[in-house]
């Protein structure tokens, strides 16, 4: 399946993202998890992590419907 990857959601941690990814996969939607680590050094060092879920742009609306009904 060709298309551009787009973000469908951002999650608190990797566990929630994995649960959402499995829900989408069970509905036939291919989804990937992307983790970003952000380190800020001023005035003190802080490290935060963002976990995002991506899908192919043609499946975005269907993925949003699934995530909205099951996770919100």
Order of alpha helices (4+ residues) and beta strands (2+ residues): beta-alpha-beta-beta-alpha
